[in-house]
Protein backbone atom coordinates (compact mmCIF):
# COMPACT_ATOMS: atom_id res chain seq x y z
CA UNK A 1 0.00 0.00 0.00
CA UNK A 2 2.81 2.38 0.87
CA UNK A 3 4.49 1.77 -2.50
CA UNK A 4 1.23 2.52 -4.30
CA UNK A 5 0.92 5.79 -2.39
CA UNK A 6 4.47 6.73 -3.32
CA UNK A 7 3.76 5.98 -6.98
CA UNK A 8 0.70 8.18 -6.89
CA UNK A 9 2.84 11.03 -5.65
CA UNK A 10 5.16 10.68 -8.64
CA UNK A 11 2.61 12.02 -11.09
CA UNK A 12 0.95 14.66 -8.97
CA UNK A 13 2.99 15.82 -6.05
CA UNK A 14 5.95 17.25 -7.79
CA UNK A 15 6.02 17.00 -11.47
CA UNK A 16 3.17 17.70 -13.83
CA UNK A 17 0.51 20.37 -13.50
CA UNK A 18 -1.71 18.37 -15.82
CA UNK A 19 -1.40 15.29 -13.64
CA UNK A 20 -2.85 17.03 -10.63
CA UNK A 21 -6.20 17.90 -12.15
CA UNK A 22 -5.79 21.40 -10.82
CA UNK A 23 -7.36 24.37 -12.58
CA UNK A 24 -5.17 25.58 -15.40
CA UNK A 25 -3.17 28.73 -14.87
CA UNK A 26 -4.51 31.68 -16.81
CA UNK A 27 -3.16 32.03 -20.33
CA UNK A 28 -3.87 35.72 -20.73
CA UNK A 29 -0.91 38.05 -20.75
CA UNK A 30 -2.85 41.16 -19.87
CA UNK A 31 -2.49 40.79 -16.12
CA UNK A 32 -4.20 42.37 -13.22
CA UNK A 33 -2.00 45.05 -11.77
CA UNK A 34 1.32 46.47 -12.63
CA UNK A 35 3.35 44.79 -10.78
CA UNK A 36 9.93 38.92 -14.12
CA UNK A 37 7.60 37.56 -14.87
CA UNK A 38 4.60 37.84 -16.33
CA UNK A 39 1.87 38.00 -17.64
CA UNK A 40 -1.09 36.85 -15.82
CA UNK A 41 -2.37 37.69 -12.38
CA UNK A 42 -1.00 39.55 -9.39
CA UNK A 43 0.12 37.33 -6.56
CA UNK A 44 2.34 39.55 -4.52
CA UNK A 45 1.89 42.84 -2.84
CA UNK A 46 4.92 44.43 -4.42
CA UNK A 47 3.94 43.46 -7.96
CA UNK A 48 6.44 40.85 -9.06
CA UNK A 49 7.47 37.25 -8.66
CA UNK A 50 10.85 37.52 -10.26
CA UNK A 51 12.69 39.07 -7.41
CA UNK A 52 14.85 42.12 -7.29
CA UNK A 53 14.15 43.30 -10.80
CA UNK A 54 10.41 43.61 -10.09
CA UNK A 55 9.78 43.39 -13.80
CA UNK A 56 6.28 42.03 -14.10
CA UNK A 57 2.89 43.59 -13.97
CA UNK A 58 1.25 40.25 -13.38
CA UNK A 59 3.33 38.07 -11.18
CA UNK A 60 3.95 34.78 -12.93
CA UNK A 61 7.54 33.58 -12.55
CA UNK A 62 8.63 32.04 -15.76
CA UNK A 63 5.64 29.78 -16.05
CA UNK A 64 6.48 28.71 -19.59
CA UNK A 65 9.53 26.88 -18.38
CA UNK A 66 7.89 25.20 -15.42
CA UNK A 67 5.51 22.72 -16.98
CA UNK A 68 6.92 19.21 -16.89
CA UNK A 69 5.40 16.63 -19.21
CA UNK A 70 2.84 14.27 -17.73
CA UNK A 71 4.56 11.50 -19.68
CA UNK A 72 7.34 11.58 -17.10
CA UNK A 73 5.10 9.36 -15.03
CA UNK A 74 2.34 6.96 -15.96
CA UNK A 75 0.96 6.51 -12.46
CA UNK A 76 -2.52 7.88 -11.85
CA UNK A 77 -2.81 10.36 -8.97
CA UNK A 78 -4.89 9.32 -5.99
CA UNK A 79 -7.91 11.48 -5.05
CA UNK A 80 -6.99 14.08 -2.48
CA UNK A 81 -3.24 13.90 -3.13
CA UNK A 82 -3.02 17.62 -3.84
CA UNK A 83 -4.71 18.42 -0.53
CA UNK A 84 -2.13 16.32 1.31
CA UNK A 85 0.70 18.36 -0.14
CA UNK A 86 -0.61 21.88 -0.50
CA UNK A 87 -1.90 23.73 2.56
CA UNK A 88 -1.58 27.51 2.50
CA UNK A 89 0.65 28.88 5.26
CA UNK A 90 1.61 25.44 6.54
CA UNK A 91 4.73 25.36 8.70
CA UNK A 92 4.99 21.65 9.46
CA UNK A 93 7.97 20.66 7.30
CA UNK A 94 9.38 18.47 10.09
CA UNK A 95 7.79 16.74 13.06
CA UNK A 96 11.08 16.65 14.97
CA UNK A 97 14.73 17.47 14.23
CA UNK A 98 15.79 15.28 11.32
CA UNK A 99 12.27 13.86 10.85
CA UNK A 100 10.25 15.03 7.84
CA UNK A 101 6.52 15.38 8.13
CA UNK A 102 4.70 12.41 6.54
CA UNK A 103 3.54 14.33 3.44
CA UNK A 104 7.08 15.62 2.81
CA UNK A 105 8.61 12.20 3.43
CA UNK A 106 6.26 10.67 0.87
CA UNK A 107 7.09 13.42 -1.61
CA UNK A 108 10.81 12.78 -1.06
CA UNK A 109 10.37 9.06 -1.64
CA UNK A 110 8.42 9.69 -4.84
CA UNK A 111 11.10 12.06 -6.09
CA UNK A 112 13.88 9.59 -5.27
CA UNK A 113 12.09 6.86 -7.21
CA UNK A 114 11.15 9.02 -10.19
CA UNK A 115 14.50 10.76 -10.68
CA UNK A 116 16.81 8.03 -9.35
CA UNK A 117 18.19 10.35 -6.67
CA UNK A 118 19.42 8.88 -3.37
CA UNK A 119 16.70 9.33 -0.76
CA UNK A 120 19.13 10.39 2.01
CA UNK A 121 20.30 13.28 -0.20
CA UNK A 122 16.74 14.52 -0.66
CA UNK A 123 15.93 14.07 3.01
CA UNK A 124 19.06 15.97 4.01
CA UNK A 125 18.05 18.94 1.88
CA UNK A 126 14.42 18.98 2.94
CA UNK A 127 15.38 18.80 6.60
CA UNK A 128 17.00 22.23 6.12
CA UNK A 129 13.68 23.79 5.08
CA UNK A 130 12.08 26.25 7.47
CA UNK A 131 8.94 28.30 7.16
CA UNK A 132 9.82 31.71 5.69
CA UNK A 133 7.18 34.32 6.52
CA UNK A 134 8.84 36.90 4.28
CA UNK A 135 8.56 34.72 1.18
CA UNK A 136 4.97 33.89 2.02
CA UNK A 137 4.14 37.54 2.69
CA UNK A 138 5.63 38.65 -0.62
CA UNK A 139 3.58 36.04 -2.47
CA UNK A 140 0.33 36.65 -0.61
CA UNK A 141 -2.29 38.31 -2.85
CA UNK A 142 -2.98 41.90 -1.93
CA UNK A 143 -6.29 42.45 -0.21
CA UNK A 144 -8.80 45.04 -1.22
CA UNK A 145 -9.06 47.00 -4.41
CA UNK A 146 -6.54 46.12 -7.10
CA UNK A 147 -4.10 48.81 -8.13
CA UNK A 148 -4.63 50.37 -11.52
CA UNK A 149 -2.43 49.23 -14.37
CA UNK A 150 -0.21 51.86 -15.92
CA UNK A 151 1.92 51.06 -18.94
CA UNK A 152 3.61 54.45 -18.86
CA UNK A 153 4.62 54.08 -15.20
CA UNK A 154 5.79 50.52 -15.75
CA UNK A 155 7.86 51.48 -18.78
CA UNK A 156 9.52 54.34 -16.93
CA UNK A 157 10.91 51.90 -14.37
CA UNK A 158 13.07 50.26 -17.03
CA UNK A 159 13.60 52.74 -19.85
CA UNK A 160 15.38 55.36 -17.80
CA UNK A 161 18.82 56.90 -17.63
CA UNK A 162 20.33 55.03 -14.67
CA UNK A 163 19.57 51.62 -16.17
CA UNK A 164 20.48 52.84 -19.65
CA UNK A 165 23.93 54.04 -18.54
CA UNK A 166 24.50 50.77 -16.68
CA UNK A 167 23.51 48.92 -19.84
CA UNK A 168 25.90 50.87 -22.03
CA UNK A 169 28.73 50.21 -19.56
CA UNK A 170 27.88 46.49 -19.52
CA UNK A 171 27.71 46.34 -23.33
CA UNK A 172 31.00 48.18 -23.84
CA UNK A 173 32.77 46.09 -21.20
CA UNK A 174 31.60 42.83 -22.79
CA UNK A 175 31.30 43.93 -26.41
CA UNK A 176 33.23 41.06 -27.97
CA UNK A 177 31.38 38.34 -26.08
CA UNK A 178 27.99 39.94 -26.69
CA UNK A 179 28.72 40.18 -30.41
CA UNK A 180 29.89 36.55 -30.48
CA UNK A 181 26.73 35.23 -28.82
CA UNK A 182 24.47 37.48 -30.88
CA UNK A 183 26.02 36.10 -34.06
CA UNK A 184 26.04 32.48 -32.92
CA UNK A 185 22.40 32.44 -31.77
CA UNK A 186 21.08 35.09 -34.16
CA UNK A 187 19.60 37.20 -31.36
CA UNK A 188 20.09 40.99 -31.45
CA UNK A 189 22.79 42.10 -29.01
CA UNK A 190 20.47 44.80 -27.69
CA UNK A 191 17.87 42.19 -26.67
CA UNK A 192 20.42 40.11 -24.75
CA UNK A 193 21.65 43.17 -22.89
CA UNK A 194 18.12 44.45 -22.24
CA UNK A 195 16.88 41.23 -20.64
CA UNK A 196 19.78 41.13 -18.19
CA UNK A 197 19.23 44.79 -17.44
CA UNK A 198 15.52 44.43 -16.82
CA UNK A 199 15.97 41.32 -14.71
CA UNK A 200 18.80 42.30 -12.38
CA UNK A 201 20.27 45.64 -13.53
CA UNK A 202 23.27 43.68 -14.81
CA UNK A 203 23.76 41.66 -11.67
CA UNK A 204 23.23 44.40 -9.11
CA UNK A 205 20.08 42.75 -7.71
CA UNK A 206 20.00 38.97 -8.00
CA UNK A 207 18.18 38.28 -4.73
CA UNK A 208 19.38 36.95 -1.39
CA UNK A 209 16.72 34.36 -0.55
CA UNK A 210 17.83 30.77 -0.04
CA UNK A 211 16.37 29.07 -3.11
CA UNK A 212 15.83 25.68 -1.44
CA UNK A 213 13.77 27.27 1.30
CA UNK A 214 11.87 29.50 -1.11
CA UNK A 215 10.80 26.73 -3.48
CA UNK A 216 9.75 24.42 -0.65
CA UNK A 217 7.72 27.15 1.03
CA UNK A 218 5.95 28.06 -2.20
CA UNK A 219 5.47 24.44 -3.23
CA UNK A 220 3.87 23.27 0.00
CA UNK A 221 2.71 26.48 1.74
CA UNK A 222 1.69 28.71 -1.18
CA UNK A 223 -0.46 31.45 0.37
CA UNK A 224 -3.42 31.36 -2.02
CA UNK A 225 -5.83 28.44 -1.68
CA UNK A 226 -7.35 29.34 -5.04
CA UNK A 227 -4.09 28.60 -6.86
CA UNK A 228 -3.15 24.95 -6.32
CA UNK A 229 -1.56 24.90 -9.77
CA UNK A 230 0.93 27.52 -8.59
CA UNK A 231 1.96 25.33 -5.66
CA UNK A 232 2.32 22.39 -8.05
CA UNK A 233 4.50 24.49 -10.34
CA UNK A 234 6.84 25.40 -7.48
CA UNK A 235 7.06 21.74 -6.43
CA UNK A 236 8.09 20.91 -9.99
CA UNK A 237 10.77 23.59 -9.72
CA UNK A 238 11.91 22.15 -6.38
CA UNK A 239 12.18 18.69 -7.93
CA UNK A 240 14.37 20.03 -10.74
CA UNK A 241 16.41 22.07 -8.27
CA UNK A 242 17.19 18.97 -6.20
CA UNK A 243 17.99 17.00 -9.35
CA UNK A 244 20.43 19.71 -10.48
CA UNK A 245 22.08 19.51 -7.06
CA UNK A 246 22.37 15.73 -7.36
CA UNK A 247 24.01 16.18 -10.77
CA UNK A 248 26.42 18.71 -9.20
CA UNK A 249 25.22 21.44 -11.55
CA UNK A 250 24.47 23.75 -8.63
CA UNK A 251 24.73 23.71 -4.84
CA UNK A 252 21.29 23.60 -3.27
CA UNK A 253 22.82 24.26 0.14
CA UNK A 254 24.00 27.72 -0.81
CA UNK A 255 22.13 28.90 -3.94
CA UNK A 256 20.54 32.31 -3.50
CA UNK A 257 17.94 34.03 -5.62
CA UNK A 258 14.67 35.92 -5.76
CA UNK A 259 11.70 35.29 -3.50
CA UNK A 260 10.28 33.17 -6.32
CA UNK A 261 13.41 31.05 -6.65
CA UNK A 262 14.88 32.69 -9.78
CA UNK A 263 18.67 32.65 -9.95
CA UNK A 264 21.62 34.53 -11.34
CA UNK A 265 21.98 37.46 -13.72
CA UNK A 266 19.21 36.20 -16.04
CA UNK A 267 16.94 35.09 -13.15
CA UNK A 268 16.47 31.54 -14.43
CA UNK A 269 14.19 29.16 -12.57
CA UNK A 270 15.56 25.63 -11.99
CA UNK A 271 13.66 24.10 -14.92
CA UNK A 272 15.08 26.76 -17.23
CA UNK A 273 18.58 25.98 -15.97
CA UNK A 274 17.96 22.30 -16.57
CA UNK A 275 16.61 22.78 -20.09
CA UNK A 276 18.30 25.83 -21.55
CA UNK A 277 21.33 26.97 -19.55
CA UNK A 278 24.61 26.84 -21.49
CA UNK A 279 28.18 26.29 -20.31
CA UNK A 280 29.67 28.63 -22.91
CA UNK A 281 33.19 28.42 -21.52
CA UNK A 282 33.44 24.61 -21.34
CA UNK A 283 34.07 24.74 -17.59
CA UNK A 284 32.09 21.59 -16.94
CA UNK A 285 29.29 23.51 -15.24
CA UNK A 286 26.99 26.48 -15.84
CA UNK A 287 27.60 29.66 -13.88
CA UNK A 288 24.79 32.19 -14.17
CA UNK A 289 26.11 34.28 -11.30
CA UNK A 290 29.65 35.05 -12.43
CA UNK A 291 30.01 34.07 -16.09
CA UNK A 292 28.90 36.65 -18.64
CA UNK A 293 29.35 34.17 -21.54
CA UNK A 294 27.17 31.57 -19.79
CA UNK A 295 24.53 34.17 -19.01
CA UNK A 296 24.37 35.55 -22.54
CA UNK A 297 24.35 32.13 -24.20
CA UNK A 298 21.66 30.84 -21.83
CA UNK A 299 19.35 33.79 -22.50
CA UNK A 300 19.91 33.42 -26.25
CA UNK A 301 19.31 29.67 -26.13
CA UNK A 302 16.09 30.20 -24.18
CA UNK A 303 14.78 32.67 -26.77
CA UNK A 304 15.70 30.41 -29.67
CA UNK A 305 13.86 27.49 -28.10
CA UNK A 306 10.81 29.69 -27.64
CA UNK A 307 10.44 30.73 -31.23
CA UNK A 308 12.76 33.66 -31.88
CA UNK A 309 13.24 34.23 -35.62
CA UNK A 310 16.32 36.18 -36.68
CA UNK A 311 14.66 37.70 -39.74
CA UNK A 312 11.70 39.21 -37.88
CA UNK A 313 11.25 42.46 -35.95
CA UNK A 314 9.38 42.46 -32.64
CA UNK A 315 6.84 45.10 -33.66
CA UNK A 316 5.54 46.66 -36.84
CA UNK A 317 4.31 50.24 -36.90
CA UNK A 318 0.53 50.58 -36.91
CA UNK A 319 -0.94 53.06 -39.38
CA UNK A 320 -3.35 54.37 -36.72
CA UNK A 321 -4.32 54.13 -33.04
CA UNK A 322 -8.08 53.72 -33.10
CA UNK A 323 -10.24 52.38 -30.24
CA UNK A 324 -11.76 49.94 -32.74
CA UNK A 325 -8.48 48.01 -32.68
CA UNK A 326 -9.45 46.63 -29.27
CA UNK A 327 -11.75 44.05 -30.84
CA UNK A 328 -8.71 42.40 -32.44
CA UNK A 329 -6.83 41.98 -29.14
CA UNK A 330 -7.31 38.49 -27.69
CA UNK A 331 -4.91 38.82 -24.75
CA UNK A 332 -3.22 35.54 -25.57
CA UNK A 333 0.37 34.40 -25.75
CA UNK A 334 0.58 33.37 -29.39
CA UNK A 335 0.18 35.35 -32.62
CA UNK A 336 -3.13 34.43 -34.25
CA UNK A 337 -3.83 37.11 -36.87
CA UNK A 338 -3.11 36.32 -40.51
CA UNK A 339 -2.31 38.85 -43.21
CA UNK A 340 -5.92 38.62 -44.39
CA UNK A 341 -7.11 39.33 -40.83
CA UNK A 342 -5.01 42.50 -40.84
CA UNK A 343 -6.60 43.58 -44.11
CA UNK A 344 -10.04 42.98 -42.63
CA UNK A 345 -9.06 45.11 -39.62
CA UNK A 346 -7.86 47.80 -42.01
CA UNK A 347 -4.32 47.44 -40.73
CA UNK A 348 -1.73 47.68 -43.47
CA UNK A 349 1.83 47.52 -42.14
CA UNK A 350 4.50 49.06 -44.32
CA UNK A 351 6.08 45.75 -45.33
CA UNK A 352 6.25 43.52 -48.38
CA UNK A 353 2.85 41.75 -48.55
CA UNK A 354 4.59 38.50 -49.42
CA UNK A 355 6.52 38.64 -46.14
CA UNK A 356 3.30 39.48 -44.33
CA UNK A 357 1.52 36.44 -45.78
CA UNK A 358 4.25 34.18 -44.39
CA UNK A 359 3.71 35.29 -40.78
CA UNK A 360 1.17 35.39 -37.99
CA UNK A 361 0.68 38.58 -36.00
CA UNK A 362 -1.13 39.82 -32.92
CA UNK A 363 -2.48 43.11 -31.68
CA UNK A 364 -1.47 43.80 -28.11
CA UNK A 365 -2.84 46.44 -25.78
CA UNK A 366 -0.72 48.38 -23.32
CA UNK A 367 -3.24 49.81 -20.91
CA UNK A 368 -2.83 52.89 -18.77
CA UNK A 369 -5.82 52.96 -16.46
CA UNK A 370 -4.45 55.97 -14.61
CA UNK A 371 -4.41 58.15 -17.71
CA UNK A 372 -7.34 56.43 -19.38
CA UNK A 373 -5.29 55.51 -22.44
CA UNK A 374 -4.36 52.37 -24.35
CA UNK A 375 -1.47 51.98 -26.76
CA UNK A 376 -1.90 49.29 -29.39
CA UNK A 377 1.04 47.55 -31.04
CA UNK A 378 1.27 45.03 -33.85
CA UNK A 379 3.46 42.20 -32.59
CA UNK A 380 5.25 39.36 -34.35
CA UNK A 381 6.30 35.91 -33.15
CA UNK A 382 9.44 37.45 -31.63
CA UNK A 383 7.34 39.44 -29.19
CA UNK A 384 5.90 36.19 -27.92
CA UNK A 385 9.35 34.68 -27.58
CA UNK A 386 9.93 37.47 -25.06
CA UNK A 387 6.67 36.67 -23.26
CA UNK A 388 7.95 33.11 -22.79
CA UNK A 389 10.57 34.66 -20.52
CA UNK A 390 7.86 36.47 -18.62
CA UNK A 391 4.21 36.18 -19.52
CA UNK A 392 3.42 39.85 -19.67
CA UNK A 393 2.72 42.30 -22.45
CA UNK A 394 4.18 45.00 -20.23
CA UNK A 395 7.36 43.01 -19.60
CA UNK A 396 8.02 42.04 -23.22
CA UNK A 397 7.28 45.57 -24.44
CA UNK A 398 9.56 47.08 -21.81
CA UNK A 399 12.38 44.73 -22.84
CA UNK A 400 11.91 45.69 -26.48
CA UNK A 401 11.77 49.41 -25.71
CA UNK A 402 14.82 49.20 -23.46
CA UNK A 403 16.66 47.24 -26.16
CA UNK A 404 15.84 49.99 -28.67
CA UNK A 405 17.07 52.69 -26.31
CA UNK A 406 20.30 50.74 -25.78
CA UNK A 407 20.79 50.16 -29.51
CA UNK A 408 20.33 53.80 -30.42
CA UNK A 409 22.60 55.00 -27.60
CA UNK A 410 25.30 52.38 -28.23
CA UNK A 411 25.51 53.09 -31.94
CA UNK A 412 24.67 56.78 -31.54
CA UNK A 413 21.91 56.27 -34.08
CA UNK A 414 18.67 58.09 -34.74
CA UNK A 415 17.48 55.46 -37.23
CA UNK A 416 14.42 53.33 -36.55
CA UNK A 417 15.29 50.58 -34.10
CA UNK A 418 15.84 47.20 -35.75
CA UNK A 419 13.20 45.67 -33.50
CA UNK A 420 10.61 47.77 -35.34
CA UNK A 421 11.56 46.92 -38.92
CA UNK A 422 12.41 43.98 -41.13
CA UNK A 423 16.15 43.39 -41.71
CA UNK A 424 17.42 44.96 -44.89
Secondary structure, 3 states (H helix, E strand, C coil): CHHHHHHHHHHHCCCCCHHHCCCCCCCCCCCCCCCCCCCCCCCCCCCCCCHHHCCCCCCCCCHHHCCCCHHHCCCCCCCCHHHHHCCCCCCCCEEECCEECHHHHHHHHHHHHHHCCCHHHHHHHHCCCCCCHHHHHHHCCCCCCCCCCEHHHHHHHHCCHHHHHHHHHHHHHCHHHHHHHHHHHCCCHHHHHHHHHHHHCCCCCCCCEEHHHHHHHHHHCCCCCCCHHHHHHHHHHHHHHHHHHHCCCCCCCCCEECCCCCECCCCECHHHHHHHCCCCCCCCCCCCCCCHHHHHHHHHHHHHHCCCCCCCCCEECCCCCCHHHHHHCCCCCCCCECHHHHHHCCCCCCCCHHHHHCCCEEEEEEEECCCCEEEEEEECHHHHHHHHHCCCHHHHHHHHHHHHHHHHHHCCCCCCCHHHCCCC
